[in-house]
Amino acid sequence: MFNLKDKKAYITGGSGGIGRAVAELMIANGAQVAIADINNPSTVAAEIGAIPLQCDVGDESSVQQSLAEAEQALGKLDIVVLNAGIGDVGPEITALDYELLERVTRVNYWGTLHGMKHAPAVMADGGSIICTSSMAAFINLPGGAAYSASKRAIISLAEMSALELGHRNIRVNCVCPGYTDTAMGSGEEGRKICEAFTALGRVANVDDISGVFLFLASDASRYMTGQTLKVDGGWSCGPTHNLLEMVTGAGHAPS
């Protein structure tokens, strides 16, 4: 049911982090994969057995061109993963830098929108589009005005697209990773705090996340569309004992 044999996949942001892990897992499960990235994807593609595509997701014509190249190389696509993003955060809202807002929105929201707009033209009916959002869409942290809003917008875009593409049996779903150990993550300095927020007590690695993309790409999720899956180690469940201990000095909820 999770086999992707002979499926054709296109993944933005596929040169690193979650995108690369998803590409490797899909290839391991039989898919033919093209990775589209602004950072030279050729080296990674050679390492994992994918097709490299140069792409700036913030540029609509670049996305359209890379999708056309993917179709030319692979044929009609079955799986499109709109994963490219940046994790830039800034000051609080009263000091928001509009250059930061424009940069984050251009990549995270517009980059996803460009893919959503042009992918259906090169997809087979019955395909799957998977968008990478973030738990920041649900749980706000100071300084995240641009980032959180861009990731929340992706969820609305996916829900609307699921309605509009359902007549072709193209499914559209979102994955919201929590704290993840990638180049975009918090690094060692913030690891202890991140771990305290999660019920499982650890930061995710990319392999903890990639399996959810495999599920959404496969026939196992054939009746699921317009949905958002939180893959956060229990962050969204509420304060953990470790977090309460850090804040109050007691490992239990105050009475």
C-alpha positions as protocol buffer text, in pm:
chain_id: "A"
residue {
  index: 1
  type: MET
  ca { x: 0 y: 0 z: 0 }
}
residue {
  index: 2
  type: PHE
  ca { x: 296 y: 231 z: 60 }
}
residue {
  index: 3
  type: ASN
  ca { x: 473 y: 119 z: -257 }
}
residue {
  index: 4
  type: LEU
  ca { x: 541 y: 402 z: -503 }
}
residue {
  index: 5
  type: LYS
  ca { x: 665 y: 181 z: -787 }
}
residue {
  index: 6
  type: ASP
  ca { x: 657 y: 367 z: -1119 }
}
residue {
  index: 7
  type: LYS
  ca { x: 521 y: 684 z: -956 }
}
residue {
  index: 8
  type: LYS
  ca { x: 671 y: 1015 z: -1073 }
}
residue {
  index: 9
  type: ALA
  ca { x: 746 y: 1275 z: -807 }
}
residue {
  index: 10
  type: TYR
  ca { x: 855 y: 1640 z: -805 }
}
residue {
  index: 11
  type: ILE
  ca { x: 990 y: 1790 z: -481 }
}
residue {
  index: 12
  type: THR
  ca { x: 1081 y: 2154 z: -418 }
}
residue {
  index: 13
  type: GLY
  ca { x: 1350 y: 2221 z: -162 }
}
residue {
  index: 14
  type: GLY
  ca { x: 1474 y: 1869 z: -231 }
}
residue {
  index: 15
  type: SER
  ca { x: 1844 y: 1934 z: -182 }
}
residue {
  index: 16
  type: GLY
  ca { x: 1844 y: 1927 z: 196 }
}
residue {
  index: 17
  type: GLY
  ca { x: 1657 y: 1880 z: 521 }
}
residue {
  index: 18
  type: ILE
  ca { x: 1309 y: 1732 z: 506 }
}
residue {
  index: 19
  type: GLY
  ca { x: 1296 y: 1764 z: 126 }
}
residue {
  index: 20
  type: ARG
  ca { x: 1601 y: 1547 z: 73 }
}
residue {
  index: 21
  type: ALA
  ca { x: 1478 y: 1289 z: 325 }
}
residue {
  index: 22
  type: VAL
  ca { x: 1142 y: 1270 z: 147 }
}
residue {
  index: 23
  type: ALA
  ca { x: 1314 y: 1231 z: -189 }
}
residue {
  index: 24
  type: GLU
  ca { x: 1535 y: 949 z: -61 }
}
residue {
  index: 25
  type: LEU
  ca { x: 1242 y: 767 z: 99 }
}
residue {
  index: 26
  type: MET
  ca { x: 1027 y: 792 z: -212 }
}
residue {
  index: 27
  type: ILE
  ca { x: 1312 y: 664 z: -429 }
}
residue {
  index: 28
  type: ALA
  ca { x: 1364 y: 376 z: -186 }
}
residue {
  index: 29
  type: ASN
  ca { x: 996 y: 291 z: -229 }
}
residue {
  index: 30
  type: GLY
  ca { x: 1008 y: 281 z: -607 }
}
residue {
  index: 31
  type: ALA
  ca { x: 937 y: 637 z: -721 }
}
residue {
  index: 32
  type: GLN
  ca { x: 1122 y: 829 z: -988 }
}
residue {
  index: 33
  type: VAL
  ca { x: 1200 y: 1168 z: -837 }
}
residue {
  index: 34
  type: ALA
  ca { x: 1297 y: 1514 z: -960 }
}
residue {
  index: 35
  type: ILE
  ca { x: 1428 y: 1758 z: -699 }
}
residue {
  index: 36
  type: ALA
  ca { x: 1388 y: 2132 z: -764 }
}
residue {
  index: 37
  type: ASP
  ca { x: 1602 y: 2369 z: -562 }
}
residue {
  index: 38
  type: ILE
  ca { x: 1759 y: 2713 z: -578 }
}
residue {
  index: 39
  type: ASN
  ca { x: 2077 y: 2571 z: -428 }
}
residue {
  index: 40
  type: ASN
  ca { x: 2253 y: 2365 z: -695 }
}
residue {
  index: 41
  type: PRO
  ca { x: 2063 y: 2035 z: -677 }
}
residue {
  index: 42
  type: SER
  ca { x: 2298 y: 1844 z: -908 }
}
residue {
  index: 43
  type: THR
  ca { x: 2528 y: 1712 z: -635 }
}
residue {
  index: 44
  type: VAL
  ca { x: 2245 y: 1584 z: -417 }
}
residue {
  index: 45
  type: ALA
  ca { x: 2060 y: 1440 z: -716 }
}
residue {
  index: 46
  type: ALA
  ca { x: 2369 y: 1243 z: -814 }
}
residue {
  index: 47
  type: GLU
  ca { x: 2403 y: 1110 z: -460 }
}
residue {
  index: 48
  type: ILE
  ca { x: 2045 y: 989 z: -423 }
}
residue {
  index: 49
  type: GLY
  ca { x: 1954 y: 901 z: -783 }
}
residue {
  index: 50
  type: ALA
  ca { x: 1719 y: 1188 z: -861 }
}
residue {
  index: 51
  type: ILE
  ca { x: 1682 y: 1431 z: -1149 }
}
residue {
  index: 52
  type: PRO
  ca { x: 1812 y: 1781 z: -1064 }
}
residue {
  index: 53
  type: LEU
  ca { x: 1611 y: 2091 z: -1153 }
}
residue {
  index: 54
  type: GLN
  ca { x: 1722 y: 2447 z: -1087 }
}
residue {
  index: 55
  type: CYS
  ca { x: 1431 y: 2646 z: -944 }
}
residue {
  index: 56
  type: ASP
  ca { x: 1358 y: 2965 z: -752 }
}
residue {
  index: 57
  type: VAL
  ca { x: 1012 y: 2899 z: -609 }
}
residue {
  index: 58
  type: GLY
  ca { x: 953 y: 3269 z: -553 }
}
residue {
  index: 59
  type: ASP
  ca { x: 971 y: 3322 z: -929 }
}
residue {
  index: 60
  type: GLU
  ca { x: 655 y: 3193 z: -1099 }
}
residue {
  index: 61
  type: SER
  ca { x: 823 y: 3142 z: -1436 }
}
residue {
  index: 62
  type: SER
  ca { x: 1102 y: 2941 z: -1273 }
}
residue {
  index: 63
  type: VAL
  ca { x: 850 y: 2708 z: -1106 }
}
residue {
  index: 64
  type: GLN
  ca { x: 655 y: 2666 z: -1428 }
}
residue {
  index: 65
  type: GLN
  ca { x: 974 y: 2589 z: -1618 }
}
residue {
  index: 66
  type: SER
  ca { x: 1097 y: 2333 z: -1366 }
}
residue {
  index: 67
  type: LEU
  ca { x: 761 y: 2156 z: -1368 }
}
residue {
  index: 68
  type: ALA
  ca { x: 771 y: 2142 z: -1748 }
}
residue {
  index: 69
  type: GLU
  ca { x: 1122 y: 1997 z: -1730 }
}
residue {
  index: 70
  type: ALA
  ca { x: 1006 y: 1738 z: -1477 }
}
residue {
  index: 71
  type: GLU
  ca { x: 722 y: 1633 z: -1706 }
}
residue {
  index: 72
  type: GLN
  ca { x: 959 y: 1613 z: -2001 }
}
residue {
  index: 73
  type: ALA
  ca { x: 1199 y: 1392 z: -1806 }
}
residue {
  index: 74
  type: LEU
  ca { x: 948 y: 1173 z: -1624 }
}
residue {
  index: 75
  type: GLY
  ca { x: 610 y: 1204 z: -1793 }
}
residue {
  index: 76
  type: LYS
  ca { x: 294 y: 1309 z: -1611 }
}
residue {
  index: 77
  type: LEU
  ca { x: 358 y: 1355 z: -1239 }
}
residue {
  index: 78
  type: ASP
  ca { x: 180 y: 1155 z: -970 }
}
residue {
  index: 79
  type: ILE
  ca { x: 327 y: 1329 z: -666 }
}
residue {
  index: 80
  type: VAL
  ca { x: 413 y: 1694 z: -609 }
}
residue {
  index: 81
  type: VAL
  ca { x: 574 y: 1799 z: -281 }
}
residue {
  index: 82
  type: LEU
  ca { x: 576 y: 2176 z: -227 }
}
residue {
  index: 83
  type: ASN
  ca { x: 835 y: 2185 z: 45 }
}
residue {
  index: 84
  type: ALA
  ca { x: 1074 y: 2475 z: -20 }
}
residue {
  index: 85
  type: GLY
  ca { x: 1078 y: 2735 z: 255 }
}
residue {
  index: 86
  type: ILE
  ca { x: 1286 y: 2960 z: 476 }
}
residue {
  index: 87
  type: GLY
  ca { x: 1265 y: 2990 z: 852 }
}
residue {
  index: 88
  type: ASP
  ca { x: 1365 y: 3351 z: 901 }
}
residue {
  index: 89
  type: VAL
  ca { x: 1222 y: 3519 z: 1208 }
}
residue {
  index: 90
  type: GLY
  ca { x: 1252 y: 3880 z: 1313 }
}
residue {
  index: 91
  type: PRO
  ca { x: 1156 y: 4136 z: 1574 }
}
residue {
  index: 92
  type: GLU
  ca { x: 814 y: 4168 z: 1731 }
}
residue {
  index: 93
  type: ILE
  ca { x: 526 y: 4307 z: 1525 }
}
residue {
  index: 94
  type: THR
  ca { x: 578 y: 4674 z: 1617 }
}
residue {
  index: 95
  type: ALA
  ca { x: 929 y: 4659 z: 1468 }
}
residue {
  index: 96
  type: LEU
  ca { x: 854 y: 4424 z: 1179 }
}
residue {
  index: 97
  type: ASP
  ca { x: 1099 y: 4459 z: 894 }
}
residue {
  index: 98
  type: TYR
  ca { x: 903 y: 4466 z: 569 }
}
residue {
  index: 99
  type: GLU
  ca { x: 1203 y: 4337 z: 380 }
}
residue {
  index: 100
  type: LEU
  ca { x: 1188 y: 4026 z: 600 }
}
residue {
  index: 101
  type: LEU
  ca { x: 811 y: 3999 z: 550 }
}
residue {
  index: 102
  type: GLU
  ca { x: 849 y: 4016 z: 174 }
}
residue {
  index: 103
  type: ARG
  ca { x: 1133 y: 3763 z: 167 }
}
residue {
  index: 104
  type: VAL
  ca { x: 956 y: 3507 z: 385 }
}
residue {
  index: 105
  type: THR
  ca { x: 622 y: 3547 z: 209 }
}
residue {
  index: 106
  type: ARG
  ca { x: 783 y: 3524 z: -135 }
}
residue {
  index: 107
  type: VAL
  ca { x: 939 y: 3186 z: -63 }
}
residue {
  index: 108
  type: ASN
  ca { x: 699 y: 3024 z: 180 }
}
residue {
  index: 109
  type: TYR
  ca { x: 359 y: 3136 z: 55 }
}
residue {
  index: 110
  type: TRP
  ca { x: 411 y: 3253 z: -301 }
}
residue {
  index: 111
  type: GLY
  ca { x: 649 y: 2964 z: -364 }
}
residue {
  index: 112
  type: THR
  ca { x: 380 y: 2719 z: -260 }
}
residue {
  index: 113
  type: LEU
  ca { x: 112 y: 2906 z: -453 }
}
residue {
  index: 114
  type: HIS
  ca { x: 321 y: 2899 z: -772 }
}
residue {
  index: 115
  type: GLY
  ca { x: 356 y: 2523 z: -743 }
}
residue {
  index: 116
  type: MET
  ca { x: -11 y: 2476 z: -666 }
}
residue {
  index: 117
  type: LYS
  ca { x: -112 y: 2691 z: -963 }
}
residue {
  index: 118
  type: HIS
  ca { x: 104 y: 2516 z: -1223 }
}
residue {
  index: 119
  type: ALA
  ca { x: 148 y: 2156 z: -1097 }
}
residue {
  index: 120
  type: PRO
  ca { x: -200 y: 2029 z: -1197 }
}
residue {
  index: 121
  type: ALA
  ca { x: -125 y: 2094 z: -1565 }
}
residue {
  index: 122
  type: VAL
  ca { x: 159 y: 1840 z: -1557 }
}
residue {
  index: 123
  type: MET
  ca { x: -7 y: 1589 z: -1321 }
}
residue {
  index: 124
  type: ALA
  ca { x: -198 y: 1272 z: -1387 }
}
residue {
  index: 125
  type: ASP
  ca { x: -549 y: 1243 z: -1244 }
}
residue {
  index: 126
  type: GLY
  ca { x: -549 y: 1069 z: -909 }
}
residue {
  index: 127
  type: GLY
  ca { x: -225 y: 1232 z: -796 }
}
residue {
  index: 128
  type: SER
  ca { x: -119 y: 1377 z: -463 }
}
residue {
  index: 129
  type: ILE
  ca { x: 4 y: 1726 z: -374 }
}
residue {
  index: 130
  type: ILE
  ca { x: 170 y: 1761 z: -34 }
}
residue {
  index: 131
  type: CYS
  ca { x: 254 y: 2100 z: 118 }
}
residue {
  index: 132
  type: THR
  ca { x: 503 y: 2156 z: 398 }
}
residue {
  index: 133
  type: SER
  ca { x: 359 y: 2397 z: 651 }
}
residue {
  index: 134
  type: SER
  ca { x: 474 y: 2416 z: 1015 }
}
residue {
  index: 135
  type: MET
  ca { x: 350 y: 2393 z: 1371 }
}
residue {
  index: 136
  type: ALA
  ca { x: 422 y: 2766 z: 1374 }
}
residue {
  index: 137
  type: ALA
  ca { x: 93 y: 2794 z: 1188 }
}
residue {
  index: 138
  type: PHE
  ca { x: -82 y: 2694 z: 1512 }
}
residue {
  index: 139
  type: ILE
  ca { x: 153 y: 2792 z: 1794 }
}
residue {
  index: 140
  type: ASN
  ca { x: 294 y: 3141 z: 1771 }
}
residue {
  index: 141
  type: LEU
  ca { x: 627 y: 3249 z: 1913 }
}
residue {
  index: 142
  type: PRO
  ca { x: 751 y: 3608 z: 1948 }
}
residue {
  index: 143
  type: GLY
  ca { x: 922 y: 3730 z: 1635 }
}
residue {
  index: 144
  type: GLY
  ca { x: 736 y: 3488 z: 1409 }
}
residue {
  index: 145
  type: ALA
  ca { x: 482 y: 3725 z: 1255 }
}
residue {
  index: 146
  type: ALA
  ca { x: 606 y: 3678 z: 899 }
}
residue {
  index: 147
  type: TYR
  ca { x: 692 y: 3309 z: 928 }
}
residue {
  index: 148
  type: SER
  ca { x: 381 y: 3194 z: 1116 }
}
residue {
  index: 149
  type: ALA
  ca { x: 145 y: 3386 z: 888 }
}
residue {
  index: 150
  type: SER
  ca { x: 309 y: 3242 z: 576 }
}
residue {
  index: 151
  type: LYS
  ca { x: 274 y: 2888 z: 707 }
}
residue {
  index: 152
  type: ARG
  ca { x: -87 y: 2937 z: 814 }
}
residue {
  index: 153
  type: ALA
  ca { x: -166 y: 3070 z: 466 }
}
residue {
  index: 154
  type: ILE
  ca { x: -31 y: 2747 z: 314 }
}
residue {
  index: 155
  type: ILE
  ca { x: -293 y: 2547 z: 505 }
}
residue {
  index: 156
  type: SER
  ca { x: -578 y: 2762 z: 371 }
}
residue {
  index: 157
  type: LEU
  ca { x: -434 y: 2735 z: 21 }
}
residue {
  index: 158
  type: ALA
  ca { x: -421 y: 2356 z: 48 }
}
residue {
  index: 159
  type: GLU
  ca { x: -779 y: 2329 z: 173 }
}
residue {
  index: 160
  type: MET
  ca { x: -910 y: 2548 z: -108 }
}
residue {
  index: 161
  type: SER
  ca { x: -704 y: 2357 z: -366 }
}
residue {
  index: 162
  type: ALA
  ca { x: -838 y: 2025 z: -237 }
}
residue {
  index: 163
  type: LEU
  ca { x: -1189 y: 2149 z: -317 }
}
residue {
  index: 164
  type: GLU
  ca { x: -1096 y: 2270 z: -664 }
}
residue {
  index: 165
  type: LEU
  ca { x: -889 y: 1966 z: -767 }
}
residue {
  index: 166
  type: GLY
  ca { x: -1114 y: 1698 z: -624 }
}
residue {
  index: 167
  type: HIS
  ca { x: -1295 y: 1647 z: -955 }
}
residue {
  index: 168
  type: ARG
  ca { x: -966 y: 1511 z: -1092 }
}
residue {
  index: 169
  type: ASN
  ca { x: -916 y: 1294 z: -784 }
}
residue {
  index: 170
  type: ILE
  ca { x: -602 y: 1495 z: -703 }
}
residue {
  index: 171
  type: ARG
  ca { x: -559 y: 1504 z: -328 }
}
residue {
  index: 172
  type: VAL
  ca { x: -402 y: 1802 z: -147 }
}
residue {
  index: 173
  type: ASN
  ca { x: -278 y: 1777 z: 210 }
}
residue {
  index: 174
  type: CYS
  ca { x: -40 y: 1954 z: 449 }
}
residue {
  index: 175
  type: VAL
  ca { x: 230 y: 1834 z: 686 }
}
residue {
  index: 176
  type: CYS
  ca { x: 314 y: 2051 z: 987 }
}
residue {
  index: 177
  type: PRO
  ca { x: 648 y: 1949 z: 1138 }
}
residue {
  index: 178
  type: GLY
  ca { x: 734 y: 2061 z: 1488 }
}
residue {
  index: 179
  type: TYR
  ca { x: 1088 y: 2123 z: 1606 }
}
residue {
  index: 180
  type: THR
  ca { x: 1311 y: 1946 z: 1356 }
}
residue {
  index: 181
  type: ASP
  ca { x: 1687 y: 1905 z: 1349 }
}
residue {
  index: 182
  type: THR
  ca { x: 1760 y: 2058 z: 1006 }
}
residue {
  index: 183
  type: ALA
  ca { x: 1971 y: 2345 z: 879 }
}
residue {
  index: 184
  type: MET
  ca { x: 1660 y: 2561 z: 938 }
}
residue {
  index: 185
  type: GLY
  ca { x: 1625 y: 2447 z: 1299 }
}
residue {
  index: 186
  type: SER
  ca { x: 1728 y: 2614 z: 1623 }
}
residue {
  index: 187
  type: GLY
  ca { x: 2071 y: 2455 z: 1658 }
}
residue {
  index: 188
  type: GLU
  ca { x: 2228 y: 2326 z: 1978 }
}
residue {
  index: 189
  type: GLU
  ca { x: 2163 y: 2651 z: 2166 }
}
residue {
  index: 190
  type: GLY
  ca { x: 1788 y: 2607 z: 2151 }
}
residue {
  index: 191
  type: ARG
  ca { x: 1775 y: 2229 z: 2167 }
}
residue {
  index: 192
  type: LYS
  ca { x: 1706 y: 2199 z: 2540 }
}
residue {
  index: 193
  type: ILE
  ca { x: 1414 y: 2441 z: 2518 }
}
residue {
  index: 194
  type: CYS
  ca { x: 1275 y: 2269 z: 2209 }
}
residue {
  index: 195
  type: GLU
  ca { x: 1293 y: 1930 z: 2378 }
}
residue {
  index: 196
  type: ALA
  ca { x: 1109 y: 2065 z: 2681 }
}
residue {
  index: 197
  type: PHE
  ca { x: 814 y: 2166 z: 2461 }
}
residue {
  index: 198
  type: THR
  ca { x: 757 y: 1815 z: 2319 }
}
residue {
  index: 199
  type: ALA
  ca { x: 580 y: 1531 z: 2494 }
}
residue {
  index: 200
  type: LEU
  ca { x: 830 y: 1283 z: 2349 }
}
residue {
  index: 201
  type: GLY
  ca { x: 1114 y: 1488 z: 2493 }
}
residue {
  index: 202
  type: ARG
  ca { x: 1326 y: 1519 z: 2181 }
}
residue {
  index: 203
  type: VAL
  ca { x: 1365 y: 1718 z: 1864 }
}
residue {
  index: 204
  type: ALA
  ca { x: 1263 y: 1534 z: 1548 }
}
residue {
  index: 205
  type: ASN
  ca { x: 1509 y: 1424 z: 1286 }
}
residue {
  index: 206
  type: VAL
  ca { x: 1411 y: 1431 z: 920 }
}
residue {
  index: 207
  type: ASP
  ca { x: 1337 y: 1057 z: 917 }
}
residue {
  index: 208
  type: ASP
  ca { x: 1070 y: 1114 z: 1183 }
}
residue {
  index: 209
  type: ILE
  ca { x: 893 y: 1343 z: 938 }
}
residue {
  index: 210
  type: SER
  ca { x: 949 y: 1188 z: 594 }
}
residue {
  index: 211
  type: GLY
  ca { x: 731 y: 882 z: 654 }
}
residue {
  index: 212
  type: VAL
  ca { x: 422 y: 1103 z: 676 }
}
residue {
  index: 213
  type: PHE
  ca { x: 495 y: 1232 z: 326 }
}
residue {
  index: 214
  type: LEU
  ca { x: 525 y: 873 z: 205 }
}
residue {
  index: 215
  type: PHE
  ca { x: 185 y: 797 z: 356 }
}
residue {
  index: 216
  type: LEU
  ca { x: 24 y: 1100 z: 188 }
}
residue {
  index: 217
  type: ALA
  ca { x: 185 y: 1013 z: -146 }
}
residue {
  index: 218
  type: SER
  ca { x: 69 y: 653 z: -136 }
}
residue {
  index: 219
  type: ASP
  ca { x: -260 y: 473 z: -184 }
}
residue {
  index: 220
  type: ALA
  ca { x: -284 y: 436 z: 193 }
}
residue {
  index: 221
  type: SER
  ca { x: -421 y: 792 z: 204 }
}
residue {
  index: 222
  type: ARG
  ca { x: -638 y: 767 z: -108 }
}
residue {
  index: 223
  type: TYR
  ca { x: -949 y: 902 z: 70 }
}
residue {
  index: 224
  type: MET
  ca { x: -772 y: 1185 z: 252 }
}
residue {
  index: 225
  type: THR
  ca { x: -769 y: 1537 z: 112 }
}
residue {
  index: 226
  type: GLY
  ca { x: -775 y: 1889 z: 250 }
}
residue {
  index: 227
  type: GLN
  ca { x: -621 y: 1768 z: 574 }
}
residue {
  index: 228
  type: THR
  ca { x: -335 y: 1894 z: 790 }
}
residue {
  index: 229
  type: LEU
  ca { x: -121 y: 1646 z: 981 }
}
residue {
  index: 230
  type: LYS
  ca { x: 68 y: 1770 z: 1287 }
}
residue {
  index: 231
  type: VAL
  ca { x: 398 y: 1583 z: 1328 }
}
residue {
  index: 232
  type: ASP
  ca { x: 522 y: 1756 z: 1639 }
}
residue {
  index: 233
  type: GLY
  ca { x: 617 y: 1496 z: 1901 }
}
residue {
  index: 234
  type: GLY
  ca { x: 322 y: 1610 z: 2111 }
}
residue {
  index: 235
  type: TRP
  ca { x: 411 y: 1981 z: 2120 }
}
residue {
  index: 236
  type: SER
  ca { x: 49 y: 2073 z: 2050 }
}
residue {
  index: 237
  type: CYS
  ca { x: -79 y: 1864 z: 2344 }
}
residue {
  index: 238
  type: GLY
  ca { x: 14 y: 2132 z: 2598 }
}
residue {
  index: 239
  type: PRO
  ca { x: 286 y: 2206 z: 2852 }
}
residue {
  index: 240
  type: THR
  ca { x: 507 y: 1910 z: 2940 }
}
residue {
  index: 241
  type: HIS
  ca { x: 644 y: 1818 z: 3282 }
}
residue {
  index: 242
  type: ASN
  ca { x: 989 y: 1929 z: 3168 }
}
residue {
  index: 243
  type: LEU
  ca { x: 861 y: 2265 z: 3050 }
}
residue {
  index: 244
  type: LEU
  ca { x: 668 y: 2326 z: 3373 }
}
residue {
  index: 245
  type: GLU
  ca { x: 976 y: 2237 z: 3572 }
}
residue {
  index: 246
  type: MET
  ca { x: 1181 y: 2488 z: 3374 }
}
residue {
  index: 247
  type: VAL
  ca { x: 921 y: 2761 z: 3430 }
}
residue {
  index: 248
  type: THR
  ca { x: 793 y: 2691 z: 3781 }
}
residue {
  index: 249
  type: GLY
  ca { x: 1055 y: 2468 z: 3934 }
}
residue {
  index: 250
  type: ALA
  ca { x: 799 y: 2188 z: 3970 }
}
residue {
  index: 251
  type: GLY
  ca { x: 748 y: 1894 z: 3735 }
}
residue {
  index: 252
  type: HIS
  ca { x: 371 y: 1905 z: 3751 }
}
residue {
  index: 253
  type: ALA
  ca { x: 90 y: 2144 z: 3673 }
}
residue {
  index: 254
  type: PRO
  ca { x: 41 y: 2403 z: 3948 }
}
residue {
  index: 255
  type: SER
  ca { x: -277 y: 2361 z: 4156 }
}
